Amino acid sequence: MGHMSSLWTGKEFCPGNRLRKFRGRGSYGSVWEGETTDGEPAALKFLPCGDGMAVAQEIRSIQAIKQLYHRNLVRVHEVWCHRGYIVVVMELADGSLLDLLDAYQSEFGQPLPPEDVCQCLAQAADALDFLNARQHEIDGQCVGFQHCDIKPSNLLLFGETVKLCDFGLASPITTPVRFHRLAGTWAYAAPEVFQGRLSNWTDQFALAVTYCELRTGQLPFPDLPTTFPPGYVRPAPDLSILPDSERPIIAKALAHTPQDRWQSCGELMHRLTEVVKTLCLR
């Protein structure tokens, strides 16, 4: 409560922005409901920060994505660093897909309906293909971006619209595979991430894990270790949690070799949507 009350009274954290209501705390920080300097409703996210170089990189990443427009990317109003926090002011969502999954499991004792999962993640796929495409100019170079932290809590709901948020780990990429620092959420991370690499298909892997979780309430990698020794290799996913018809589609998206995955996130979701339509018609 000390942390929350210090933010509540510490106006110097939010010059011109108002904090109104505490919304929740995740593994990476806390979120408040408030207003922008223009009086618009907004979410203010406070991320504790340590290492100076990592903080500068996170702010650069957020500012780079802030310049891009897509209907399924959360709009970031402002970002700054102050007294050990990165503060991100962004548009206010109704909740996340993780909140929706929790609500379904509490109320109905089951995960989301498959057609709803497809509808939500097709929108996320659209935003990811936009980000991933090598079409964004940074320092005179055309780059793609890998989000690097796709998971249900980073997919926000605005009515029936899904938008990606949390761009602090977003990384520009100009080659199919490149070296990259170990970062992200391990339960959703692609095998190449554990080898210190990033690929054009890293986000697709995390989207496929997210699909499994929203579709079944379970992760395809159930026995995730808490620490990862050098040279850690992702085991094969357990896809017995999915209906037979969906397994080969997800298996391809979770392929160990990045180039063996689908060409795009949109193709992955199109194929899943077609199969789920058939299931729902039975």
For each residue, the residues with C-beta under 8 A, 3 or more apart:
1: 4 5
2: 5 6
3: 6 7 30
4: 1 7 8 22 30
5: 1 2 8 9
6: 2 3 9 10
7: 3 4 10 13 19 30 32 46
8: 4 5 19 22
9: 5 6
10: 6 7 13
11: 14 15
12: 15 82 83
13: 7 10 46 82 83 85 87
14: 11 17 18 19 34 44 87 89
15: 11 12 37
16: 36 37
17: 14 34 35 36 37 42 44 78 89
18: 14 34 35
19: 7 8 14 32 33 34 44
20: 32 33 34 35
21: 32 33 34
22: 4 8 30 31 32 33
23: 30 31 32 33 43
24: 30 31
25: 29 30 31
26: 29 30 31 153
27: 185
28: 47 166
29: 25 26 45 46 47 48 85
30: 3 4 7 22 23 24 25 26 45 46
31: 22 23 24 25 26 43 44 45 46
32: 7 19 20 21 22 23 43 44 45 46
33: 19 20 21 22 23 41 42 43 44 92
34: 14 17 18 19 20 21 41 42 43 44 89
35: 17 18 20 39 40 41 42
36: 16 17 39 40 42 77 78 89
37: 15 16 17 78
38:
39: 35 36
40: 35 36 77
41: 33 34 35 92
42: 17 33 34 35 36 77 89 90 91 92
43: 23 31 32 33 34 89 90 91 92 93
44: 14 17 19 31 32 33 34 87 88 89
45: 29 30 31 32 87 88 90
46: 7 13 29 30 31 32 85 86 87
47: 28 29 58 85 86 87 88 168
48: 29 84 85
49: 54 55 58 81 84 85 86
50: 54 55
51: 54 55
52: 55 56
53: 56 57
54: 49 50 51 57 58
55: 49 50 51 52 58 59 81 86
56: 52 53 59 60
57: 53 54 60 61
58: 47 49 54 55 61 62 86 168 169
59: 55 56 62 63 79 80 81 86 168
60: 56 57 63 64
61: 57 58 64 65 167 168 169 170 171
62: 58 59 65 66 76 79 86 88 167 168 170
63: 59 60 66 67 79
64: 60 61 67 68 136 138 145 167 170 172
65: 61 62 68 73 76 131 145 167 170
66: 62 63 76 79 167
67: 63 64
68: 64 65 73 130 131 136
69: 73
70: 73 126 127 130 131
71: 161 163
72: 123 124 126 127 130 161 162 163 164
73: 65 68 69 70 127 130 131 163 164
74: 90 91 93 156 163 164 165
75: 90 91
76: 62 65 66 79 88 89 90 167
77: 36 40 42 89 90 91
78: 17 36 37 87 88 89
79: 59 62 63 66 76 86 87 88 89
80: 59 86 87
81: 49 55 59 85 86 87
82: 12 13 85 87
83: 12 13
84: 48 49
85: 13 29 46 47 48 49 81 82
86: 46 47 49 55 58 59 62 79 80 81 168
87: 13 14 44 45 46 47 78 79 80 81 82
88: 44 45 47 62 76 78 79
89: 14 17 34 36 42 43 44 76 77 78 79
90: 42 43 45 74 75 76 77 165
91: 42 43 74 75 77 158
92: 33 41 42 43
93: 43 74 96 156 157 158 163 165
94: 156 157 158 159
95: 99 100 156 157
96: 93 99 100 152 153 154 155 156 157
97: 100 101 120 152 153 155 156 157 162 210 214
98: 101 102 151 152 153
99: 95 96 102 103 157
100: 95 96 97 103 104 112 157
101: 97 98 104 105 111 112 152 213 214 217
102: 98 99 105 106
103: 99 100 106 107
104: 100 101 107 108 110 111 112
105: 101 102 108 109 110 111 217
106: 102 103
107: 103 104
108: 104 105
109: 105
110: 104 105 217
111: 101 104 105 117 213 214 215 216 217
112: 100 101 104 116 117 120 214 215
113: 116 117
114: 117 118 215 276 279 280
115: 118 119 276 277 280
116: 112 113 119 120
117: 111 112 113 114 120 121 211 214 215 276
118: 114 115 121 122 269 272 273 276
119: 115 116 122 123 160
120: 97 112 116 117 123 124 155 157 162 214
121: 117 118 124 125 155 162 207 210 211 214 269 272
122: 118 119 125 126 266 269 270 273
123: 72 119 120 126 127 161 162 163
124: 72 120 121 127 128 150 155 162 164 207 210 265
125: 121 122 128 129 207 264 265 266 268 269
126: 70 72 122 123 129 130 265 266
127: 70 72 73 123 124 130 131 163 164
128: 124 125 131 132 147 150 164 203 204 207 265
129: 125 126 132 133 264 265 266
130: 68 70 72 73 126 127 133
131: 65 68 70 73 127 128 136 144 145 146 147 164 170 203
132: 128 129 144 145 146 200 203 264 265
133: 129 130 136 144
134: 142 143 144 173 174
135: 142 144
136: 64 68 131 133 142 143 144 145 172
137: 140 141 142 143
138: 64 141 143 172
139:
140: 137
141: 137 138 174
142: 134 135 136 137 174
143: 134 136 137 138 172 173 174
144: 131 132 133 134 135 136 172 173 174 200
145: 64 65 131 132 136 170 171 172 173
146: 131 132 170 171 173 198 199 200 202 203
147: 128 131 150 154 164 167 169 170 203 206
148: 169 170 171 183 184 198 202 203
149: 154 166 168 169 183 184 185 188 206
150: 124 128 147 154 155 164 188 203 206 207 210
151: 98 154 155 185 187 188 206 209 210
152: 96 97 98 101 155 210 213 214
153: 26 96 97 98
154: 96 147 149 150 151 164 165 166
155: 96 97 120 121 124 150 151 152 162 163 164 165 210
156: 74 93 94 95 96 97 162 163 164 165
157: 93 94 95 96 97 99 100 120 160 161 162
158: 91 93 94 161 162 163
159: 94
160: 119 157
161: 71 72 123 157 158
162: 72 97 120 121 123 124 155 156 157 158
163: 71 72 73 74 93 123 127 155 156 158
164: 72 73 74 124 127 128 131 147 150 154 155 156 167
165: 74 90 93 154 155 156
166: 28 149 154 169
167: 61 62 64 65 66 76 147 164 170
168: 47 58 59 61 62 86 149
169: 58 61 147 148 149 166 183 184
170: 61 62 64 65 131 145 146 147 148 167
171: 61 145 146 148 180 198
172: 64 136 138 143 144 145
173: 134 143 144 145 146 178 198 199 200
174: 134 141 142 143 144 178
175: 178
176: 199 200 258 259
177: 192 197 198 199 200 258
178: 173 174 175 197 198 199
179: 196 197 198
180: 171 183 193 196 197 198
181: 196
182: 193 194 196
183: 148 149 169 180 193
184: 148 149 169 188 189 193 206
185: 27 149 151 188 189
186: 189 224 228
187: 151 209 219 221 224
188: 149 150 151 184 185 205 206 209 210
189: 184 185 186 193 194 205 206
190: 193 199 201 202 205 206 234 258
191: 194 195 205 233 234 256
192: 177 195 197 198 199 202 258
193: 180 182 183 184 189 190 196 197 198 202
194: 182 189 191 228 232 233 234
195: 191 192
196: 179 180 181 182 193
197: 177 178 179 180 192 193
198: 146 148 171 173 177 178 179 180 192 193 202
199: 146 173 176 177 178 190 192 202 258 259
200: 132 144 146 173 176 177 258
201: 190 204 205 258 259 261 262
202: 146 148 190 192 193 198 199 205 206 258
203: 128 131 132 146 147 148 150 206 207 265
204: 128 201 207 208 253 261 262 264 265 268
205: 188 189 190 191 201 202 208 209 253 254 258 261
206: 147 149 150 151 184 188 189 190 202 203 209 210
207: 121 124 125 128 150 203 204 210 211 253 265 268 269
208: 204 205 211 212 250 253 254 268
209: 151 187 188 205 206 212 213 219 220 221 254
210: 97 121 124 150 151 152 155 188 206 207 213 214
211: 117 121 207 208 214 215 250 272
212: 208 209 215 216 218 219 220 237 239 241 242 250
213: 101 111 152 209 210 216 217 218 219
214: 97 101 111 112 117 120 121 152 210 211
215: 111 112 114 117 211 212 242 246
216: 111 212 213 241 242
217: 101 105 110 111 213
218: 212 213 222 241
219: 187 209 212 213 222 224
220: 209 212 237 238 239 241 250 254
221: 187 209 224 234 235 237 238
222: 218 219 238
223: 235
224: 186 187 219 221
225: 228 232
226:
227:
228: 186 194 225 232
229: 232
230:
231:
232: 194 225 228 229
233: 191 194
234: 190 191 194 221 256
235: 221 223
236:
237: 212 220 221 250 251 254
238: 220 221 222 241
239: 212 220 242 247 250 251 254
240:
241: 212 216 218 220 238
242: 212 215 216 239 246 247 250
243: 246 247 279
244: 247
245: 275 278 279
246: 215 242 243 249 250 272 275 276
247: 239 242 243 244 250 251
248: 251 252
249: 246 252 253 268 271 272 275
250: 208 211 212 220 237 239 242 246 247 253 254 272
251: 237 239 247 248 254 255
252: 248 249 255 260 261 262 268
253: 204 205 207 208 249 250 261 262 268
254: 205 208 209 220 237 239 250 251 261
255: 251 252 258 260 261
256: 191 234 260
257: 260
258: 176 177 190 192 199 200 201 202 205 255 261
259: 176 199 201
260: 252 255 256 257
261: 201 204 205 252 253 254 255 258 268
262: 201 204 252 253 265 267 268 271
263: 267
264: 125 129 132 204 267 268
265: 124 125 126 128 129 132 203 204 207 262 268 269
266: 122 125 126 129 269 270
267: 262 263 264 270 271
268: 125 204 207 208 249 252 253 261 262 264 265 271 272
269: 118 121 122 125 207 265 266 272 273
270: 122 266 267 273 274
271: 249 262 267 268 274 275
272: 118 121 211 246 249 250 268 269 275 276
273: 118 122 269 270 276 277
274: 270 271 277 278
275: 245 246 249 271 272 278 279
276: 114 115 117 118 246 272 273 279 280
277: 115 273 274 280 281
278: 245 274 275 281 282
279: 114 243 245 275 276 282
280: 114 115 276 277
281: 277 278
282: 278 279
